[in-house]
């Protein structure tokens, strides 16, 4: 055989299409009923699918209400979509028989009334029906107490009732509409709670918190009203708040929709708001403490007085206020403070924390001016120290500092607090509070904002210690199933040797594996799961390094893995924060591997062709390639005849056959043998004269084509300048 004419390649990307039958579409529409506290029932409709038309016309539709006999008279219906009306009623005592789905059932319905409310064709839903949207169909009002057994007819109820032993009536729920894919009834079932709960509002008031109180100062007392029931309130809310006798409020005022009038110490507030279930309405009462309120504790009480409240046991709320302070003199000091910025901290290294105290008020702060802070447990301070006119004493972690004062309005004073960190890894926070004997206009702003160092406390530096650093990579290009070596280096950049054993631990990404045990350049490594533990005897001298490689085998195509690891030594290091190797990333995704490859044709081994197949990283495209054992160019590389046969499941298809080389074309033919009922064979045939396209072929070089499915057999053709039976081999995906 002469191999001057070599089997060409083709690309056959494939698409597998699964086909089946669509399920039967169930009826999409459900009904719901609800009742509010005023006794009004509302009936809604909701669909699981949207209409195919922008305007929907309801056909003949019906909603049946089931209620204990005599619960209410036939209601007057208020329509929202179309014109609904109560068109029939069957009272329980007249029922003498019942059927469900055409089968007679025991008559247990003599205690129930069935009221059918219907609408004729033509009700319009502009905008169509939107899946999941709720549509109010109609409502009707009842009087008297709520009966918790009133509900919608539901599947399982009788659909036909016999009345007085003779006539029959249909009592069902039904709905029809255009644009919904069916002319039959679209009713499926009900949603929501059926029967609906008897809705009631439950109003409960709240008062407070009471702000800081000072004689002569006007503050706002918060008051709120919440509806914790399951129905809206009526449209008339009234709250009455009782102030202590030593407080006053304006004669009239308005706030957040509430209108209030004060008589004596009673503040009466009203609001026309309808408070829906779960909502809150709040307002404030401006009040002023009289001199007679000084140094007393006062109680503030509020109550709700509103009809249609389902629970009257929670209608009163009260709260005790703080002691009333004396009047703040005009022109008072106002101390504020700040600590920091906090420098970086290291165990055993003293550091100074700046502290400042300022008077932002309008009068001097008499001395002594003090500042108190509680140090975090991760630092200590000397038992006594002085700084810039401040003298400080430390008891346990509490630092109490004083300066003589006074501190005039608009001025500041500062000092530093020397601390010594004692616990590494902690991030301490510092805050403190100044004070003066002079009453301040505002004490709420005295405490400083907490501040912290830029990072956690560093460990104490070790003199003359090793310092290990490591690196991995560079990472070579990776291919599934093809072993590759990942370089690892460990260096001692410290000032003393690192005692052995020197260790290195890396957790491999899931897309690669490593041998259970391997040795390399004096390192011995074991692998457990994805964790590779390596050791060398050591020591590692200061300024020296050692290296080895980790052999890995990629197992997952399309993933771009990254690698990192950490060295160790029994010797305490001067810095462990730099031990971890910087993460290195492979130059690209892991390539797919040859799934199978053939061997040289036995009859023409000297000039044979070797075939292979690879799965692309997209997971669906197979690349078929060939390798020639010799180099050919020009006319010597033309193909005479060739055939490639693909074996694949009968349910799988192929698409987008692409010919990679110019001037070539492969023609597929599919065969479904009865001997292999689940498998098909697709033969891609090629035939041309010696004047066909020529392309250079280099020995040992892959030439690719794409094939979907399962490639079972390749057969080389008959060269145009040599007769013979050709070569055959099998390749399986």
N, C-alpha and C positions, 0 to 999 in steps of 0.2 A: 504494500500500500504506500502511496505517496501522500504526505500531509501538506503539500503545497497549497491545497485548497481547504481552508479551515471553516468549521461551523461558525456561522455568524451569530449575532445575538439579537434579542428583541426585548422590549420592555412591555410588560402587560400589567399595569396597575389595575387593581380590582376593587370592585364595590360589591359588598354582600348585602342584598336587600331581603328583608324578612317580610313576608306577606301573611295576612290572616283575615279573619272576619271581624267587623266592628260589632261590639256588643249592642244588644237591644237597648235603646234609650228609654229610661224609666220616666214616669210622669214627674215633671220638674217643680210643680207649684204646691206650696203648703200654706195653711191658714194659721193665724194666731189670734187669740182674744185676750184682752186685758181690761181691768177695771180700776178707775181712780177713786179717790176718797169721797168724791161727791156722788158716786153711784153711776157714773157713765161708763158703759162698756164700749170698747173700740175693737174692730175686727180688721186685721191686716192680711196682706198677701205677700209672699216672697217666692222667687224662683231660683233654682240652681243653675239655670242656663239663661242666656240673653236671647232676645228676639232677633230675627234676621231682618226685621223691618224697623224703620225709624218711627213709625206710628202703628200702634196696636189697637185693634178693636176687640173688646171682649164679646164673646158669644153668650148664649144663655148660660147663666151661672147661678149657683145656689150655695148658701151657707145655712146649716141647720144648728140651732141652739137647743141644747138639752138641759132642762131645769127640773128640780123637784116640783111635783104638781102643786099649782097654786102659788108659786114663788112670785110671779108678777104677771100682769095683764099683757096682752099683745102690745109690744112697744111701738112707738113712733120712731121711724128710722131717719137719721140724718145722713144723707149720701155724700160721699166725697168723690168717688169715681163712678159715673153713670147714675142711674136712678133706681136705688134699691128700695124694696118694700116687703113687709111681712105678708107673704101671699098664702100661707097655710099654717094651721096650728092643729095638732092632735093632742088632746088632753089624756093623761094617763088612764083615768077610769073608763074611757071609751075603747081602750085597746083590748082586742080579744084574740090577737094572734100576731106572730112576728116571723120574718124570714131573714136569713143572712146568706147572701150569694145563692139564692134560689132554694135553700134548704130551710125547712121549718125548724124553729127553735122554741124552747120553753118561753112562755110569756111571763117575763119577770119585769115588765116595763109599765105596769099599771100605776106606779108611783112617779112616773116621769112625764113631763110635757115636752113635745117636739115642735119647735117654732121654726119654720123654714122661711128664710129671707132671700129673695131672689132679685135678679136684674135681667132685663131683656137684652137682646143684641144691640150693639152700637155704642157701648161705653168706651170712651177714647182714652188711651194713655199716650199723650204726646211725648215723643222722645223714645218710645218703645219700652220694652221691659229689660232692665239691666240686672244681670245675675247678682244675687246677694242683697239687692236693695229692697227695703220694706215699703209697701204701698198701703196707705190707709184706705179701706174700701167704704166703710160706713161706721156709724156709732148709734147707740140708743141709750136712753136714760131710764133708770128705775128709781123707785122711791122705797124708803124703808131700809132695814138693816141688810147688810151684805150676806148673801147665802153662798157659802164656800163650795157648793156643789154645782153651781151654774157653769156649764162648759160647752165646748164645741162637739158636734157629732164627730166620731172618729172611727177608723176601720175597726171592725169587731162589733160595732153597734148594728142593730137591725137596719137593713136598707129598705125593707117593705113592712108596713104595719097594716093589720086588719082592724077596721073600726066597726064596732057594734055588730060583729059577726058577719059583715057583708062586704062593704067597699074596702079597697086597699089604697094606700098612699105610699109614695116613694119618699123616704127621708134620708137624703145623703148630702154630702158636699161634692160639688162639681164646679169646674171652670173650663172654658174653652176660649181660645184666642187665635187670631191669625199670626203668622210669622214665627210660630213656635214648633214647626216641624210635624204637627199632628192635628187632625181635625177632631180627634176624640177628646174626652175629658182629660185635662192636664193635672187634675188634683191627685196628690200622692198621700199626704198625711198632714198633721199639725205640728207646729213648732212652738217653743216657749212653754210655759207652765199651763197645763190644761187639767183641771179647771184653774183659772187664774186666782192668785191669792187676793183676799180682801184688802185692798190697798188703803193704808192710813198714813197720815203724816205724824211725825213724832218730833215736836219742837223742844229743844233744850237750850237754855241760855248759858253764857259764860261771861266771866268778869275777871279783869286783871291780865297780866301782872300789874300790881300797883307800882308806879315809879317811885324814885326817891322823893321824899316829901320835906319841904322846908316852909316855915311860916312865911306867908306873903307870896310864895311862888305859885304860879299857875301851871299845872301839869295836866296831861290828858289821861283819863282813865279808859282803858280799852273795854268795850262791851261787844259781845257777839251773840248771834242766834243761829243755831244749826238745826237742820232737818235731818234726823237720823232714821226717819221712817222710810216707807217704800212708795209714798205718794206725795204729790205737791200739797202745800198748804193752801188755805184760802187767800184771797187778795187783800188781806187787812191784818198787818202785823202790829202788835203793841208790846212794848217793853217798858217796865217801870223799875227804875233804879233808886235805891234808898242810900243817900249819902249820910255820913256821920253829921251830927248837928253842928260840929265845929268846922264844916266845909261849906263853901258856897259854889254855885254854878250860875251861868248867865240865865236871865229870865227866859229867853228863847234863843235857839241856835239850830243850825242844820248841818248834817254831816253824812256823806256817802249815801244819800237818798233818804235818810231819816230826818224827820222834823221833830224837834224836842221843845218842851216847855217845862219850866221849873216852878214848883210851888213848895215853898219851905225847903225841906231837904229831899223832896220827891221829884225825880226827873222822869217825865212821861214822854216816850218817843214812839212815833208811829211811822209806818212805811207801807205804801200800797203794793209792794212787791209780792209776787207769788213765789214762795221759796220752794224750789223743786227738791225732790228726794236727793239726799247726799250733798246739798249745797249749804253755803254759809254766807251770812250777811253780817258785816261788822261796822262799828262806828266808835267814836270816842266822845267822852264827856269832859269838857274843860272845867277843872275845879281848882279852888284856891283854899289853902289851909289858913284858918284864922289863928291869931295869937293863942287863943285858948286851947288849941290842939297840940301845943308844944309838949314833947316828951311823952305823948300818949300813943297807944296802938289803937287803930280804928278798923272797923269792919265795914265792907262795902257789899251790898246785896242787890241783885237784880232778878226780875222774874218776867216770864212771858205770859201774856193774857190774850189768847187768840182762839177762836172757834175752830172746829174740825181738827183738833189736836187729839190723836189717838192715845196719848199717854200723858196724864197730868201729874205723874209722880216725880218727874224730873224737870219741873218747870221753874225751879228756884236755884240760884247759884250765889255763893258768897265767898269772900276772900278777905283775909286780914292784911292790912298794909303795914309798912315799916314804921318805926318811931319817927315822929315829926321832929326835924332838926330846927334849931333856932334860925331866925332870919339871917340871911347872908348879908353882911354889911356892904354898902356901896363901895366899890374900890377894894376888892379882895385879891389876894395872891392866887396863883394857879400853877402848881408845880407839875412839870413833866420831866421825864428822864429818858436816857438812852444808854445802851451798852454796845460796845463793839466799835469798829469791826474786830472780829476775833481772828487772830493769826492762825497759821497752820500749827498744829500741836504734835509734839513727840514725847513719848514716855520719858520722864526724868529730866526734861528740858524746860526750865521756867519760862513762862510767857506772861505778858501784861495784857489785861483786859481793860480797855478804856471805859470810863463811866462819866456821864455828864448829867447835871441837874440844872434845869432852867425854870425861871419864873415867867410864865407868859400871861400873868394876871395884870391887874391895874394898881396893886398896892404891894408893899414889901412883905416878904415872908420872914417872920421873926425867927431868931435862932433859939436853940440849936436846930439846924437843918440836918435831917438824917437820911440815910439811904440803907436799905436792908435787902440782901439777896441771899438765896439759898443755893449753894454751889451744887452742881451735879456730882454724883458719887465718883465719876471718873477723874476728878481733879481734886487737889487739896490746896490750902492756903496757910501761910504762917499764922500762928496764934495771935499776933499783933503786928500791925504795920501802919506807917503814916505815908501820906502822899499829898502834896500840894495843899496843905492846910487841913486835910481830912485825917482823922485818927480812926483806925478800924480794929475791932476785936472779933475773933473767930471762935465760935462755940460749935463743935461738931462741924456741920456743913453750913451753918448760918453765919454770915458776915454782916456785922452791924457797924456802920460808919457814921461819923458826925463831923460837922464843921460849925464854927461859932455863929455864923450868920451876922446880921440879917442878909437875905438875898433880895435885892431890890427888884422892882418890876422891870422886866425886859432884860435882866442880866442872867448869866450862867456861871457855873463853877464846875470844875472837872478834876478827876484824879484817875490813877490806874490801880488795878487790883492784880497783884502778882499771884499766879496760880502755877501749880506743877501737875502735869498729867500723870496718872498712875495706871490707867487701863487702856491698852491698845485696842483698836477696832471700834471704839465707841465714838459717837458724834454728839458731844455735849451741847446743851442749850442753856443760854444765860439770860436772865431777866431780873429786875429788881424794882423797888418802890421807894420814892422819897416821901418825906413828911415834914410838917412845920407845926408849931403850936397855934399859929394863926389860922382861923377858919378860912377855908378856900372856897372860891366860887365854883370849883368843879374838881371832885376827887376821882371821877371815873377815868380820867386820862393820866393818872399818876404813874401807873405801872408801865415799864418800858416794854417795847415789842421784843419777843424772844429772838436771839441771834445765835448763830452756830458757826464753827470754823468751816473753811471751804471743803474739808474732807475729814474723814475719821482720824482719830489719834493714831499716829504712826508708832510702830514698836521702837524700842530703844536701839540705837545704832550699835553694832558689834564691831569692835576694832579688830583688824586682821582676820577676816573671815572669807570663806569662798562665796562666790556668787555665780550660780549656774544659769545659763541661758541656752535656748535650743532653737532649732530651725528644722523645718521639713520642706522637701522639694528641691529643685523644681519638679513638677508632676509631668510625666510624659503623656502623650496621647494614649487614651485607654480604649480597649475593644473587648467586648464581652467574650470571656473564655480565654483571653490571651494574657498570660502573666506579665506583670510589670513591676519594676522596683521603685519604691518611694525612698529617696535619700533622707537620712536623719543625721543631724549633727548636734553634739552637746559640747558647750564650751564653758570654761571657768574664767569669768572676767573679774573674779575677786582677787584678794591679796594673799590668800593662803590656800594650800591644797584642800580639795574636797575628798574626804575619806570614802573608801568603797564599802559596800558595793554601790556603784553609780547606777541609778535606775532611770528608765524612761517608760512612760505609760501613754498610750494613745488609744482612743476609741474610734474605730474605723467607721466610716459612713456605711449605711445598710446596703449600698450598691456595690460593695466589694467584699471579698473574704481574704483570709490569710491562713497559712498552714497552722496546724495545732501546735507545732514546735519547729523552730528553725534557729540556726546559728549563723553569725556573720561578723567578721572582723573583730573577734573577741567578745561579741555580745551573744547572749543566749536568750531566746524569746519564747514565750508560750502564749497561746491565744485561747480565750474563753469567751464564747459569743463573739461580740465585736471588739472586746477589750484585749489589747496586746500589751503584755508586761515584758520588758526587756531589762537585762542587767549585765554589767561588766564589772570585773573585780575591782578596778580602781587601784590606787587613788588617782584623781585627776588634778595635776599640778596647776597652780595659778598661771593663767595666760595660755593654757593648752586646751586642746579639744580632741574629741574622738567621734567617729562616725560609723554608720552601718546603713543597711538598706532593709526595708520591710517589703517582702514580696507579696503582692496582692493580685487577686484575680477578679476582674469586674464581672458582675452577674446581672446587672440591670442596665439595658440600653436606654439612652435618652436622658440620663441623669448626669448633672455636672457635680461631682463630689468635691468636698474640701477636706483638708487634713490638718490636724494640730495635735500637740502632745505636751507633756510636762516631765522634766527631769527631776531627780531627787538624789539626796546624799544624806547620810546620818549626821554630818557636820552641820551645826547651825550656820545659816547663811546670813550675810549682811542685808540681803534683799531677796525676798521670795516673790515679790509682785511681778518680776520680769521673767519668771521661770517658763511660763507657757509659751510654746512656739506660736508665732503669728500664723493665723489660719491661711493656708495656701489652697488655691482652687485649681482644678484641672483645666487645661487649655480649652476644653470644649466638652460637650456631652459625650458619654460613653457610646461608642459606635456599636451597631449590631454585629453579632459574630456569624461566621459561617455555620449554618445549621447542619449542613452535611457537605461533603465534597467527594468527588469521584476519584478514581485512580487512572493512571495512563492506560489506554486501550492495550490489551494484551497482544492482539494480532499485529499492532503497529506501534510497539512500545518505543521504538527509537524516535518516531516522529509523531507521537500521539497527542491527544488533547485531553486536558483535565478540566472537569466541570465543578462548580460549587454553587451554593445558594446562601444568601444572607437575608435576614429580616431587617428592614429599615427601622429607624428609631420612631417612626410614626406608628409602628405596630401593625400595619396592614399591607405594606408594600414589600414584596420579596424581590431581591436583586439577584439575578442569575448571571454568572460570569463564566468565562473559559480562560484557560491558560495553555498556550502552545509550548511544546518542548523545543521548538526551533523558531528562528526569526525568518519572517517572510516579508516581501515587499512587492509592490507593483502587481503584474498579472499573476504572480505566484500565490497571491493571497485571495483570489476570488473563490467563491463557493459555487459548486455545481448543484448538488441537491442535498438537502438536510431535513431533519424532522425532530421536533421536541414534543414529547407527550406529557401532559400534566394530569395527574390523578387527583381528584378532589371530591368532596361530598356532593351528592346529587342536588342537595338544597343550596349549594353555594354557586354564585355566578362570578364572572370576571367582566371587566370593562376597561376601556381606554388603553387598548393595545398600542404601544408606542415603539417604533423601530429606531434604535439609537444611531445606527450608522447610515450615512447617505446612500441612496440608491438601493436600499434593501426593503423587502416587504415579506412578512410572515402571515400566512393565511390560516386562521383557526377553524377546525371542524370538531364538533362535539359528538360523542358516541355514548349511549346509555345501555350497556350490555345487560341482558337479563340475568347473566351469571353473577353479576355484582349489583344487586338491587339498590344498594345505598351509595354506590360510587359511579362517577362518570369519568370519561377520559376525553381530554381535549388535545388534539394533535395540531401543532403549528408546523405547517409544511413550507419548505422553501425550495425553489428550483429556478435556475437561470443558466444562460449560455455563458461561455467564457468571456463574452464582451460585457458582462455585468460589472458592477462597481468593484473597485479594488481599494484596499486600505492596508496600511502597514501593520504587521503583527510582530511584536517583540517578544522573544522567548522569556517566559516567567512573568509576563505582565497580564494583570486581570483586565478583561474587557467585559463591561457590565450590560445587563438588560434586566427589566423588572417583570416579575411574574407573580400573580396572586395565587392563593390556594396552596395545593400540595403538589410539588414537582416530584414525580415518581421515576421517570425514565427519560434519558437523552440518547439519541442515536446519531452518530455522525453520518454524513452523506457519502456519496460516491464522487471522488475527485474527477475533474473533467479531463485529466491527463493520465489517469491510472484507473484500472478496473479493479474491483474487489468488493468484498461483502461489507466493508465498513467496520466501525468499532461500536460496541454497545456497553452501557453501564447503567447502574440504578442509583438514583439519588432520592432520599426520602426526607420530607419536611417533618 
